[in-house]
Amino acid sequence: MNRPRVVITGVSGITPLANDIDATWKRLLAGESGIGPITLFDASDYTSRIAGEVKDFSPEAWIPAKQARRMDRFTQFAVAAAKMLLADAGLEITPENAEDTAVILGIGLGGLRTIETWHAKLLEAGPSKISPFLIPMLISNMGPGQISIFTGAKGPNIVTTTACASGIHAIGTAYSEIVLGRAKSVITGGVEATITPLGVAGFTALKALSTHYNDEPAKASRPFDAKRDGFVIGEGAGLLMLEDLESAKARGAKIYAEVVGYGASGDAYHMTAPHETGEGMAAAMTRALRDAGLKPEAVEHINAHGTSTQLNDSTETKAMKLAFGDHAKNLKISATKSMTGHLLGAAGGIESVFTALALRDEVLPGTINLEFPDPACDLNYLSGGTERVACEYGMCNSFGFGGTNASVIFKKWAD
């Protein structure tokens, strides 16, 4: 029996580049950076003082003020992006379709801001002053939970927390739910908001963040460049509406692209470092190809994980060579974190949106700041800027701490 086909009927984004997906996509194709000095807290004593912050975000534009105050910033992003998504998809959730509409989001760290705020209050005033909303605000599953409450979606309600691979694992799970007939439509993708004192301090202590470009923040995120010195922390949301093709056609939905393959793997190697051979990353890509029934030569475009860290970029390059063999040299690879920074659990969500838009619009985002190519990173990362190329298949990669890897493949829509 043929399995159901899964298509993307809506996209949304809240990013360091803009508070909607259309403006984000326009700035991305123009090669602009959304990275600047940290303003969400006083970072003057930090060795890394830059981030990809969402600017001028007003949760009250999407959420009643009283309810917004009872949400962490990541949940505010989730609800706002979900409302944008439903509007873009033209999908109204009704009593008739609510049971068949799921919400599956990737969130890496959850309400870190809430934890910090109320821990300080605990130390200052004692346990009697802690808000009853502390736990509901900080738990990661409140992202999809609040979307369900606001929209009425009553299908599976799930959060995937797999570090920086969370977003693609969520999309893969959503895709699987539709293929297995457990849902007809799924709000999915990734959300994150951890530009906080503890978040930045923790990643700095790991020596994971860029510290050499505080005075030139737009140049700090430089995937595959020899002068990269760490990633730039970012925040935001990237959501997709996945639907069963027959359901989408029945309601006359517009279609961005088709989801055709998903693969995941584990390195079984190290807490924070990828396996040095790239075999775990390659396994996720190979499994996605197998799931899609594709030969490596079918994929022309990859939105790379491309974090701008020494180990990730060189290892991902090895992994693409393992997975694609001689065809790796023909791949056109975008590293869009060079412009957005690393959105952690939201990265796979927004980068999957970019991949779908690249196929639809027949235009591939370039990689900025690749000025001094690393000899260990010797593939085509589109360092010359945006290219007008019609591709049939595109892959998006995300890899996370704990050795967790995920890849998803999209196909250009052609009815």
C-alpha positions as CSV (number, residue, x, y, z in Angstrom):
1,M,0.0,0.0,0.0
2,N,1.3,3.4,-0.9
3,R,2.0,5.6,2.2
4,P,0.4,9.0,2.4
5,R,2.4,11.9,0.9
6,V,3.2,14.8,3.2
7,V,3.3,18.4,2.0
8,I,4.1,21.8,3.5
9,T,1.2,24.2,3.2
10,G,2.4,27.0,5.5
11,V,5.5,28.5,6.9
12,S,6.3,31.1,9.5
13,G,9.3,32.6,11.2
14,I,10.4,34.9,14.0
15,T,14.2,35.4,13.6
16,P,17.1,37.8,14.3
17,L,16.6,39.1,10.7
18,A,12.9,40.0,11.1
19,N,9.7,39.2,12.9
20,D,8.0,37.5,9.9
21,I,9.1,35.0,7.3
22,D,8.8,37.2,4.2
23,A,11.1,39.9,5.5
24,T,13.5,37.3,7.0
25,W,13.7,35.5,3.6
26,K,14.3,38.8,1.8
27,R,17.1,39.8,4.1
28,L,18.6,36.3,4.0
29,L,18.8,36.3,0.2
30,A,20.4,39.8,0.4
31,G,23.2,38.3,2.6
32,E,22.4,40.5,5.6
33,S,23.3,39.6,9.2
34,G,20.9,39.7,12.1
35,I,23.7,39.5,14.7
36,G,24.5,42.4,17.0
37,P,25.4,43.3,20.6
38,I,23.5,41.6,23.4
39,T,20.7,43.9,24.7
40,L,18.5,41.5,26.5
41,F,20.8,41.7,29.6
42,D,24.0,43.5,30.6
43,A,26.7,41.4,29.0
44,S,29.6,43.9,29.5
45,D,31.5,41.5,31.7
46,Y,31.1,38.5,29.3
47,T,33.8,37.4,26.9
48,S,31.1,36.8,24.3
49,R,28.9,39.9,24.0
50,I,27.0,39.3,20.8
51,A,23.9,37.3,19.7
52,G,21.2,36.9,17.1
53,E,18.4,38.5,19.1
54,V,14.8,38.9,17.9
55,K,14.3,42.7,17.8
56,D,11.2,44.7,18.7
57,F,9.0,41.6,19.4
58,S,5.7,42.5,21.0
59,P,3.9,39.4,22.3
60,E,0.8,41.5,23.0
61,A,0.3,41.8,19.2
62,W,-0.5,38.1,19.3
63,I,-1.4,37.2,22.9
64,P,-3.6,38.9,25.5
65,A,-1.3,40.8,27.9
66,K,-2.3,38.9,31.0
67,Q,-1.6,35.5,29.3
68,A,1.6,36.7,27.8
69,R,3.0,37.6,31.2
70,R,2.4,34.0,32.2
71,M,4.6,32.7,29.4
72,D,8.3,32.5,29.0
73,R,9.7,34.2,25.9
74,F,10.0,30.9,24.0
75,T,6.3,30.2,24.5
76,Q,5.4,33.7,23.3
77,F,7.5,33.0,20.1
78,A,5.7,29.7,19.7
79,V,2.2,31.0,20.0
80,A,2.9,34.0,17.8
81,A,4.6,31.9,15.1
82,A,1.7,29.4,15.2
83,K,-0.8,32.1,14.6
84,M,1.2,33.4,11.6
85,L,1.5,29.8,10.4
86,L,-2.2,29.1,10.4
87,A,-2.9,32.4,8.6
88,D,-0.3,31.5,6.0
89,A,-1.7,28.0,5.5
90,G,-5.3,29.2,5.4
91,L,-6.2,26.4,7.9
92,E,-9.0,26.9,10.4
93,I,-9.0,24.4,13.2
94,T,-12.6,23.4,13.8
95,P,-14.4,20.7,15.9
96,E,-14.4,18.6,12.7
97,N,-10.6,18.6,12.2
98,A,-9.2,19.3,15.7
99,E,-8.6,15.7,16.5
100,D,-6.6,15.2,13.3
101,T,-4.4,18.3,13.9
102,A,-1.2,17.8,16.0
103,V,1.4,20.1,17.4
104,I,5.0,18.8,17.6
105,L,7.7,21.2,18.4
106,G,11.5,21.0,18.9
107,I,12.7,23.0,21.9
108,G,16.2,22.6,23.3
109,L,16.4,24.3,26.7
110,G,12.9,25.7,27.4
111,G,12.3,28.4,30.0
112,L,15.8,29.3,31.1
113,R,14.9,32.9,31.5
114,T,12.0,31.9,33.8
115,I,14.3,29.7,35.9
116,E,16.9,32.5,36.3
117,T,14.3,35.1,37.2
118,W,12.5,33.1,39.9
119,H,15.7,31.6,41.3
120,A,16.9,35.1,42.0
121,K,13.5,35.8,43.6
122,L,13.8,32.7,45.8
123,L,17.2,33.8,47.1
124,E,16.0,37.3,47.7
125,A,12.6,36.7,49.3
126,G,12.2,33.0,50.1
127,P,10.0,30.2,48.8
128,S,6.7,31.9,49.8
129,K,7.2,34.5,47.0
130,I,7.6,32.0,44.1
131,S,4.9,32.3,41.5
132,P,2.5,29.3,41.0
133,F,3.2,29.8,37.3
134,L,6.9,29.0,37.6
135,I,6.7,25.4,36.6
136,P,4.1,25.9,33.8
137,M,6.2,28.7,32.4
138,L,9.5,26.9,32.3
139,I,8.6,23.4,31.0
140,S,9.4,22.9,27.3
141,N,6.2,21.2,26.5
142,M,4.3,24.4,27.3
143,G,5.3,25.6,23.8
144,P,3.1,23.1,22.0
145,G,0.7,23.0,24.9
146,Q,-0.1,26.7,24.6
147,I,-0.4,26.5,20.8
148,S,-3.0,23.7,21.4
149,I,-4.8,25.8,23.9
150,F,-4.9,28.9,21.6
151,T,-5.8,27.1,18.4
152,G,-7.9,24.1,19.6
153,A,-5.6,21.5,18.0
154,K,-6.4,18.2,19.8
155,G,-4.1,15.7,18.0
156,P,-0.8,14.5,19.4
157,N,0.9,17.3,21.4
158,I,4.6,16.6,21.8
159,V,7.9,18.3,22.4
160,T,11.2,16.9,21.2
161,T,14.2,17.9,23.2
162,T,17.4,16.8,21.5
163,A,19.6,19.8,21.8
164,C,20.3,21.5,18.5
165,A,18.7,18.7,16.5
166,S,15.3,19.3,18.2
167,G,13.7,21.1,15.3
168,I,14.4,18.5,12.7
169,H,13.5,15.7,15.0
170,A,10.2,17.4,15.6
171,I,9.6,17.7,11.8
172,G,10.6,14.1,11.3
173,T,8.2,13.0,14.0
174,A,5.4,15.1,12.5
175,Y,6.1,13.6,9.1
176,S,6.0,10.1,10.6
177,E,2.7,10.8,12.3
178,I,1.1,11.7,9.0
179,V,2.7,8.8,7.1
180,L,1.3,6.4,9.8
181,G,-2.1,7.9,9.6
182,R,-2.2,9.3,13.1
183,A,-2.7,12.9,12.0
184,K,-3.8,14.8,8.9
185,S,-2.0,18.1,9.7
186,V,0.8,19.0,12.1
187,I,2.1,22.4,13.3
188,T,5.8,21.6,13.7
189,G,9.3,23.1,13.7
190,G,11.4,24.6,16.4
191,V,11.4,27.4,19.0
192,E,14.1,28.7,21.4
193,A,14.8,31.8,23.6
194,T,17.9,31.3,25.7
195,I,19.9,34.5,25.3
196,T,20.1,34.9,29.0
197,P,22.9,35.4,31.5
198,L,23.2,31.8,32.4
199,G,22.7,30.5,28.9
200,V,25.5,32.7,27.5
201,A,27.7,32.0,30.4
202,G,27.2,28.2,30.1
203,F,28.0,28.1,26.4
204,T,31.0,30.4,27.0
205,A,32.3,28.1,29.7
206,L,32.2,25.3,27.1
207,K,34.3,27.5,24.8
208,A,31.6,27.1,22.2
209,L,30.8,30.8,21.5
210,S,32.6,33.3,19.3
211,T,34.6,35.8,21.4
212,H,36.9,37.4,18.8
213,Y,34.3,39.5,17.0
214,N,32.6,41.5,19.7
215,D,33.4,44.7,17.8
216,E,32.3,43.2,14.5
217,P,29.3,41.2,15.3
218,A,28.1,40.8,11.7
219,K,31.4,39.0,10.9
220,A,31.3,36.6,13.9
221,S,29.3,33.7,12.5
222,R,31.5,32.3,9.8
223,P,30.8,28.7,9.0
224,F,33.5,26.7,7.2
225,D,35.9,29.7,7.4
226,A,39.4,29.2,8.8
227,K,39.0,32.1,11.2
228,R,35.9,30.9,12.8
229,D,36.1,30.8,16.6
230,G,32.7,29.5,17.8
231,F,29.0,29.9,17.2
232,V,26.8,32.9,17.8
233,I,23.8,32.2,20.0
234,G,20.4,33.1,18.5
235,E,16.7,32.9,19.3
236,G,13.4,32.7,17.5
237,A,11.0,30.3,15.8
238,G,10.6,28.5,12.5
239,L,7.4,26.6,11.9
240,L,5.9,24.6,9.1
241,M,2.4,23.2,8.5
242,L,2.7,19.6,7.3
243,E,-0.4,18.1,5.8
244,D,-1.6,14.9,4.2
245,L,-1.6,15.6,0.5
246,E,-5.1,14.5,-0.1
247,S,-6.4,16.7,2.8
248,A,-4.4,19.7,1.5
249,K,-5.8,19.2,-2.0
250,A,-9.3,18.8,-0.7
251,R,-9.2,22.3,0.8
252,G,-7.4,23.9,-2.0
253,A,-4.3,24.7,0.0
254,K,-1.2,26.2,-1.6
255,I,1.8,23.9,-1.4
256,Y,5.4,25.0,-0.8
257,A,7.2,21.7,-1.1
258,E,6.9,18.0,-0.2
259,V,8.6,16.1,2.7
260,V,10.0,12.9,1.3
261,G,12.6,11.5,3.7
262,Y,13.8,11.7,7.3
263,G,16.8,10.1,9.0
264,A,18.2,10.1,12.5
265,S,21.2,8.6,14.3
266,G,23.4,8.6,17.4
267,D,27.2,8.9,17.6
268,A,27.6,6.9,20.8
269,Y,30.8,8.9,21.3
270,H,31.0,12.1,23.3
271,M,28.8,14.6,25.2
272,T,29.6,17.6,23.1
273,A,31.9,16.6,20.3
274,P,30.8,14.9,17.1
275,H,32.4,11.6,16.1
276,E,35.7,12.6,14.5
277,T,35.0,10.5,11.3
278,G,31.6,12.1,10.7
279,E,30.0,8.6,10.6
280,G,27.1,9.5,12.8
281,M,26.1,12.6,10.8
282,A,26.5,10.6,7.6
283,A,24.2,7.9,8.9
284,A,21.4,10.4,9.4
285,M,21.8,11.7,5.9
286,T,22.0,8.1,4.4
287,R,18.9,7.1,6.3
288,A,17.0,10.1,5.0
289,L,18.0,9.2,1.5
290,R,16.9,5.6,2.0
291,D,13.6,6.7,3.5
292,A,13.0,8.9,0.4
293,G,14.1,6.1,-2.0
294,L,16.7,8.4,-3.5
295,K,20.2,7.9,-4.7
296,P,22.7,10.5,-3.4
297,E,23.0,12.1,-6.8
298,A,19.3,13.2,-6.6
299,V,20.0,15.8,-3.8
300,E,21.5,19.1,-5.2
301,H,21.1,21.4,-2.2
302,I,21.9,21.1,1.5
303,N,21.2,23.6,4.2
304,A,24.1,22.6,6.5
305,H,24.1,22.6,10.3
306,G,27.2,24.8,9.8
307,T,27.6,26.2,13.3
308,S,30.9,28.1,12.8
309,T,32.7,25.9,15.3
310,Q,36.0,24.2,14.5
311,L,34.8,20.6,15.1
312,N,31.3,20.8,13.6
313,D,32.2,22.3,10.3
314,S,35.1,20.0,9.5
315,T,33.2,17.0,10.7
316,E,30.0,17.9,8.7
317,T,32.2,18.2,5.6
318,K,33.6,14.7,6.2
319,A,30.1,13.4,6.8
320,M,28.7,14.9,3.5
321,K,31.6,13.2,1.7
322,L,30.8,9.9,3.4
323,A,27.1,10.1,2.7
324,F,27.3,11.5,-0.9
325,G,30.6,10.1,-2.1
326,D,31.9,11.7,-5.3
327,H,28.7,13.6,-5.6
328,A,29.6,15.7,-2.5
329,K,31.6,18.1,-4.7
330,N,28.5,18.9,-6.8
331,L,26.4,19.8,-3.8
332,K,25.4,23.5,-3.3
333,I,25.6,24.1,0.4
334,S,24.1,27.0,2.3
335,A,25.1,27.8,5.9
336,T,22.4,30.3,6.9
337,K,23.6,30.4,10.5
338,S,26.2,32.9,9.1
339,M,23.3,35.4,9.0
340,T,20.9,34.3,11.8
341,G,23.3,32.8,14.3
342,H,22.6,29.5,15.9
343,L,19.0,29.2,17.1
344,L,19.7,26.0,19.0
345,G,16.4,24.0,19.2
346,A,14.8,26.3,16.7
347,A,17.6,26.0,14.1
348,G,16.3,22.9,12.3
349,G,12.8,24.5,12.1
350,I,13.8,27.8,10.5
351,E,16.5,26.2,8.3
352,S,13.9,23.7,7.0
353,V,11.7,26.7,6.2
354,F,14.6,28.1,4.2
355,T,15.2,24.9,2.4
356,A,11.5,24.7,1.3
357,L,11.6,28.3,0.2
358,A,14.8,27.7,-1.7
359,L,13.1,24.9,-3.7
360,R,10.0,26.9,-4.3
361,D,11.7,30.1,-5.4
362,E,14.6,28.4,-7.2
363,V,17.1,30.5,-5.3
364,L,19.7,29.3,-2.8
365,P,20.9,31.5,0.0
366,G,24.7,32.1,0.1
367,T,27.0,31.8,3.1
368,I,28.4,35.1,4.3
369,N,31.8,35.6,6.0
370,L,33.5,32.7,4.2
371,E,36.6,34.8,3.5
372,F,39.4,32.4,4.4
373,P,38.4,28.9,3.3
374,D,39.5,26.2,5.8
375,P,41.4,23.5,3.8
376,A,39.4,20.9,5.8
377,C,36.2,22.3,4.5
378,D,36.6,22.0,0.8
379,L,33.0,21.7,-0.6
380,N,30.9,24.4,-2.3
381,Y,29.4,26.5,0.5
382,L,28.0,29.2,-1.9
383,S,30.5,31.7,-0.6
384,G,29.8,33.9,-3.6
385,G,26.3,34.7,-2.4
386,T,22.8,33.8,-3.5
387,E,22.5,31.7,-6.6
388,R,19.5,31.2,-8.9
389,V,19.3,27.5,-9.2
390,A,16.3,25.2,-9.7
391,C,16.8,22.1,-7.6
392,E,14.4,19.2,-7.3
393,Y,15.6,18.0,-3.9
394,G,17.0,19.7,-0.8
395,M,18.3,18.4,2.5
396,C,18.5,20.1,5.9
397,N,20.8,18.9,8.6
398,S,20.9,19.4,12.4
399,F,23.2,17.8,14.9
400,G,23.3,18.2,18.7
401,F,25.1,17.6,21.9
402,G,25.0,14.0,23.1
403,G,25.8,12.9,19.5
404,T,22.2,13.2,18.2
405,N,21.8,13.7,14.4
406,A,18.9,14.4,12.1
407,S,18.3,15.1,8.4
408,V,15.2,15.7,6.4
409,I,14.7,15.8,2.6
410,F,12.3,18.1,0.8
411,K,11.1,17.9,-2.8
412,K,10.2,20.8,-5.1
413,W,6.4,20.8,-5.5
414,A,5.2,19.9,-8.9
415,D,1.6,18.7,-9.1
